[in-house]
């Protein structure tokens, strides 16, 4: 499965799109072959709910994990692997938001550090 990913800000490498090939191993690969047949119903609902939340609110993985009471690694795996099995189009939209947040991560970290030292000095 190859999906072309279009980044809203021109792509990390300056191109308008890059290829993303999810690596599926073991039981996940078997589930992908059956179109999600091995994924439990409550997990499918969580994956779709988290993906819609991330897309609609442009949330980070940390914000989504906090809202739904799961770990950051669970949210990341849900978006990058499980969602591609269920709905590849929705997965690309969510992946675009995650890539955008990742590309701006260093800026948010710098602003946070700046605010911290401004509070200390005043």
C-alpha positions in Angstrom: 0.0 0.0 0.0 1.5 3.3 -1.1 -0.3 6.6 -0.3 0.8 10.0 -1.5 0.9 12.5 1.3 0.3 16.2 0.6 1.6 18.5 3.2 -0.2 21.8 3.7 3.0 23.8 4.1 4.8 22.4 1.0 6.2 19.3 2.5 9.2 18.7 4.8 11.6 18.3 1.8 10.1 21.3 -0.1 8.1 19.1 -2.4 4.3 19.0 -2.6 4.0 15.4 -1.7 6.0 12.4 -0.4 5.2 8.7 -0.4 4.3 7.0 2.8 4.5 3.2 3.1 3.2 1.9 6.4 5.1 -1.2 7.5 2.7 -3.9 8.7 4.0 -7.0 10.4 2.5 -10.1 11.9 -1.2 -9.9 12.9 -1.5 -6.4 11.6 -0.5 -7.5 8.1 -3.1 -10.2 8.3 -5.7 -7.7 9.4 -4.8 -5.4 6.6 -5.3 -8.2 4.1 -8.8 -8.7 5.6 -9.6 -5.0 5.7 -9.5 -4.7 9.5 -11.2 -8.0 10.3 -8.9 -8.8 13.2 -9.3 -5.4 15.0 -11.7 -5.4 17.8 -14.8 -3.2 17.6 -13.9 -0.9 20.5 -10.4 -0.3 19.0 -11.9 0.6 15.7 -14.2 3.1 17.3 -11.3 4.6 19.3 -9.1 4.9 16.2 -11.8 6.7 14.2 -12.7 9.0 17.1 -9.1 9.9 17.8 -8.4 10.5 14.1 -11.4 12.8 13.8 -10.4 14.7 16.9 -6.9 15.3 15.6 -8.1 16.4 12.2 -10.9 18.7 13.4 -8.9 20.4 16.2 -5.4 20.1 14.7 -4.3 18.5 18.0 -1.0 17.1 18.9 -0.5 13.4 19.9 0.0 14.5 23.5 -3.3 16.5 23.5 -5.2 13.6 21.9 -3.7 11.1 24.4 -4.7 13.3 27.3 -8.3 13.8 26.0 -8.9 10.0 25.4 -6.9 8.7 28.4 -4.5 6.6 26.4 -0.7 6.7 26.0 1.0 8.8 23.3 2.4 5.7 21.7 -1.1 4.2 21.5 -2.4 7.4 19.7 0.6 7.3 17.3 0.2 3.7 16.5 -3.6 4.2 16.0 -3.0 6.9 13.5 0.0 5.5 11.6 -0.9 1.8 11.4 -4.4 1.0 12.5 -6.2 3.9 10.7 -4.5 2.9 7.5 -6.1 -0.5 7.7 -9.6 1.0 8.4 -9.6 4.2 6.3 -6.5 5.2 4.2 -8.0 8.6 3.2 -8.8 9.6 6.8 -5.3 8.3 7.8 -3.6 10.6 5.3 -5.5 13.6 6.6 -4.5 12.7 10.2 -1.0 12.0 9.2 -0.7 15.5 7.6 -1.8 17.1 10.9 0.8 15.0 12.8 3.6 15.9 10.3 2.7 19.6 10.5 2.8 19.5 14.3 6.1 17.7 14.2 7.6 20.2 11.8 6.6 23.0 14.3 7.6 21.2 17.4 11.0 23.0 17.8 9.2 26.4 17.6 6.7 25.5 20.3 9.5 24.2 22.5 11.5 27.4 22.1 8.5 29.6 23.0 7.9 27.5 26.0 11.5 27.9 27.2 11.3 31.6 26.6 8.2 32.0 28.7 9.7 29.9 31.5 12.8 32.2 31.7 10.7 35.4 31.4 8.7 34.2 34.5 11.8 33.4 36.4 13.4 36.8 35.7 10.4 38.9 36.7 
